[in-house]
Amino acid sequence: MRGIQIKEYVKGPQDLTVTNLPDPVPSSSQYLIAIHASATNFFDLLQIRGKYQHQPPLPWVSGSEFAGTILSVPSALKSPKYKVGDRVFGASQGGYATKVCAPEPALYPVPDGWSFFEAAGLFVTAPTSYGALVTRAGVKEGDVVLVHAAAGGVGLAAVQIAKAFGATVIATAGTAHKLEVAKSFGADHGINYNEKDWPQQVKKLTPKGRGVDIVFDPVGLIDLSTKCIRWNGRLLVIGFAAGNIEKLALNKVLLKNISIVGLHWGAYATNEPETIQPVWDGIFKLIAEKKFRGTVFTDKEFVGLESVGEALQSLGSRGTWGKVVVKVPQEKESKL
Ligand SMILES: NC(=O)c1ccc[n+]([C@@H]2O[C@H](COP(=O)([O-])OP(=O)(O)OC[C@H]3O[C@@H](n4cnc5c(N)ncnc54)[C@H](OP(=O)(O)O)[C@@H]3O)[C@@H](O)[C@H]2O)c1
C-alpha cells in the first residue's frame, strides 16, 4: 500500500512524505479496508510532532478518520456485520494510507446516497455534537442554542442537530465567511465573536433578552457565555480550540442556577458503551430525514495522499471550515 509513515517525529505537516509500505495485516478481530477518503483532525497535527496523548511506538502510519470499502472480514467473528465490498466509515490509527485495519466497533455503514468523501468526516464530530446536545443537555423544541465556532467541525454538526430538534440557533465565528457557512447549514443568526460585546448581542436575540438555554463551546468561552445564558441554562464544555483551559468563579453558576456539563465522546467506549449505539441511531435517523448532511470543506480540493500535508496546514491555519477531507485514489486509480 501507500501511506504516510512516521519513522521519527516531524516539525510539521510540510515534512510528511508518502511511501510504498507493506499492506497492514489485520488481527483475527479486525477488518481490512481500502481507503477512498481520509479526514483530517487537529490531533493528527499533534501526533506527527509527538505531542498527542496517544503516541504509538515508532514507526507508525499517521491519520485516523477514513471511509472506504471492506477488503477482508475478521476471521474470529462468527457473524460479521460487514461483508467484502461494503462501504464503511470509521477511525483507526493509520488513516493516511490506501489501506487500514479496524475492529467492528470502529466502523459504521456509509449512509445511502453519501460519498466516501462526505462520510469520512462523520465518525468524530457527529456523535460528539449529538451526545452533547441531545444526551447531555436534552435540547428540545423552542430552545435557543448558542453554538461557538459554529463553522468548525463539531460546530457545523451542532448547528444541524440543534435545528433538527427544533431549536433556534445563534452561531458565532471569527469571520463573515464562516458565519455565512454556519447559516448555510441552518443557523438562524450569526455573530462575530471578535466583537467584544458579543454576549450582549446574543442576549438581544433571545425572547425578552432572557438569554440562551444551551451553550455549545468547543473554544473556551464558558466564562464569557455566563453573561448571556438564562436561568437554568446548560453550558456544554466540548473543547479548548483557543488554547486556554478556563477557570471560573463559581458564584456565577449559583446566581443563575446554571449547569456546566462536560462531554468526552471518546471515553464513552470505556465508561458508557451502551450509550454509543443510541447516539448513532439518532444520527442515522437525522440523516435519513435529510436533517443532517456532510460538512466537507469545499473552498479547496485535496486529492491524493501527497496533499495531506497541505490539508493539515490549512486546518492548522484556521482558514478552513467544516471537515477538511482528502480524496484517496486507490493504487490503480488516477488522481483525477
Ligand atoms: N469533547 C469531545 O469529545 C471532543 C470531540 C471532538 C473535538 N473536540 C474538541 O473540540 C474542539 C473543536 O474541534 P473541531 O474538530 O471542531 O475543530 P476545528 O474544525 O478545527 O474547529 C475549531 C474552531 O475553533 C475556532 N477557534 C477559536 N479560536 C481558535 C484558535 N486560537 N485556534 C484555532 N481555532 C480557533 C475556529 O473558528 P473561528 O476561526 O471561527 O474562530 C475553528 O473553526 C477541539 O478543541 C477538539 O479537541 C472535543
The ligand as an SDF file (V2000), in Angstrom:
LIG
                    3D

 48 52  0  0  0  0  0  0  0  0999 V2000
  -15.1800   16.6760   23.8660 N   0  0  0  0  0  0  0  0  0  0  0  0
  -15.0300   15.8270   22.8630 C   0  0  0  0  0  0  0  0  0  0  0  0
  -15.3550   14.6450   22.9520 O   0  0  0  0  0  0  0  0  0  0  0  0
  -14.4780   16.3780   21.5670 C   0  0  0  0  0  0  0  0  0  0  0  0
  -14.6280   15.6790   20.3600 C   0  0  0  0  0  0  0  0  0  0  0  0
  -14.1490   16.2690   19.1720 C   0  0  0  0  0  0  0  0  0  0  0  0
  -13.4950   17.5050   19.2310 C   0  0  0  0  0  0  0  0  0  0  0  0
  -13.3330   18.1080   20.4430 N   0  0  0  0  0  0  0  0  0  0  0  0
  -12.6300   19.4060   20.5600 C   0  0  0  0  0  0  0  0  0  0  0  0
  -13.4490   20.4170   20.0300 O   0  0  0  0  0  0  0  0  0  0  0  0
  -12.6230   21.4600   19.5190 C   0  0  0  0  0  0  0  0  0  0  0  0
  -13.0610   21.7870   18.1010 C   0  0  0  0  0  0  0  0  0  0  0  0
  -12.8740   20.6500   17.2810 O   0  0  0  0  0  0  0  0  0  0  0  0
  -13.1950   20.7330   15.7300 P   0  0  0  0  0  0  0  0  0  0  0  0
  -12.9670   19.3860   15.1600 O   0  0  0  0  0  0  0  0  0  0  0  0
  -14.4910   21.3920   15.5210 O   0  0  0  0  0  0  0  0  0  0  0  0
  -12.0260   21.7050   15.2650 O   0  0  0  0  0  0  0  0  0  0  0  0
  -11.9730   22.6900   14.0310 P   0  0  0  0  0  0  0  0  0  0  0  0
  -12.8090   22.1760   12.9250 O   0  0  0  0  0  0  0  0  0  0  0  0
  -10.5280   22.9580   13.8100 O   0  0  0  0  0  0  0  0  0  0  0  0
  -12.6970   24.0000   14.5680 O   0  0  0  0  0  0  0  0  0  0  0  0
  -12.1730   24.7460   15.6310 C   0  0  0  0  0  0  0  0  0  0  0  0
  -12.7280   26.1480   15.5360 C   0  0  0  0  0  0  0  0  0  0  0  0
  -12.3200   26.8600   16.6880 O   0  0  0  0  0  0  0  0  0  0  0  0
  -12.2520   28.2150   16.3760 C   0  0  0  0  0  0  0  0  0  0  0  0
  -11.1270   28.8150   17.1010 N   0  0  0  0  0  0  0  0  0  0  0  0
  -11.2430   29.7860   18.0230 C   0  0  0  0  0  0  0  0  0  0  0  0
  -10.0460   30.1330   18.4780 N   0  0  0  0  0  0  0  0  0  0  0  0
   -9.1400   29.3770   17.8200 C   0  0  0  0  0  0  0  0  0  0  0  0
   -7.7230   29.3140   17.8580 C   0  0  0  0  0  0  0  0  0  0  0  0
   -6.9920   30.1050   18.6640 N   0  0  0  0  0  0  0  0  0  0  0  0
   -7.1160   28.4300   17.0360 N   0  0  0  0  0  0  0  0  0  0  0  0
   -7.8260   27.6350   16.2320 C   0  0  0  0  0  0  0  0  0  0  0  0
   -9.1760   27.6600   16.1530 N   0  0  0  0  0  0  0  0  0  0  0  0
   -9.8130   28.5310   16.9460 C   0  0  0  0  0  0  0  0  0  0  0  0
  -12.0860   28.3380   14.8590 C   0  0  0  0  0  0  0  0  0  0  0  0
  -13.1980   29.0730   14.3540 O   0  0  0  0  0  0  0  0  0  0  0  0
  -13.1050   30.6400   14.0810 P   0  0  0  0  0  0  0  0  0  0  0  0
  -11.9650   30.8480   13.1330 O   0  0  0  0  0  0  0  0  0  0  0  0
  -14.4320   30.9510   13.5260 O   0  0  0  0  0  0  0  0  0  0  0  0
  -12.8600   31.2670   15.4170 O   0  0  0  0  0  0  0  0  0  0  0  0
  -12.1880   26.9120   14.3450 C   0  0  0  0  0  0  0  0  0  0  0  0
  -13.1010   26.8060   13.2800 O   0  0  0  0  0  0  0  0  0  0  0  0
  -11.1820   20.9720   19.6270 C   0  0  0  0  0  0  0  0  0  0  0  0
  -10.5930   21.5530   20.7670 O   0  0  0  0  0  0  0  0  0  0  0  0
  -11.3250   19.4770   19.7920 C   0  0  0  0  0  0  0  0  0  0  0  0
  -10.2500   18.9260   20.5210 O   0  0  0  0  0  0  0  0  0  0  0  0
  -13.8060   17.5820   21.5980 C   0  0  0  0  0  0  0  0  0  0  0  0
  1  2  1  0
  2  3  2  0
  2  4  1  0
  4  5  1  0
  4 48  2  0
  5  6  2  0
  6  7  1  0
  7  8  2  0
  8  9  1  0
  8 48  1  0
  9 10  1  0
  9 46  1  0
 10 11  1  0
 11 12  1  0
 11 44  1  0
 12 13  1  0
 13 14  1  0
 14 15  2  0
 14 16  1  0
 14 17  1  0
 17 18  1  0
 18 19  2  0
 18 20  1  0
 18 21  1  0
 21 22  1  0
 22 23  1  0
 23 24  1  0
 23 42  1  0
 24 25  1  0
 25 26  1  0
 25 36  1  0
 26 27  1  0
 26 35  1  0
 27 28  2  0
 28 29  1  0
 29 30  1  0
 29 35  2  0
 30 31  1  0
 30 32  2  0
 32 33  1  0
 33 34  2  0
 34 35  1  0
 36 37  1  0
 36 42  1  0
 37 38  1  0
 38 39  2  0
 38 40  1  0
 38 41  1  0
 42 43  1  0
 44 45  1  0
 44 46  1  0
 46 47  1  0
M  CHG  2   8   1  16  -1
M  END
$$$$
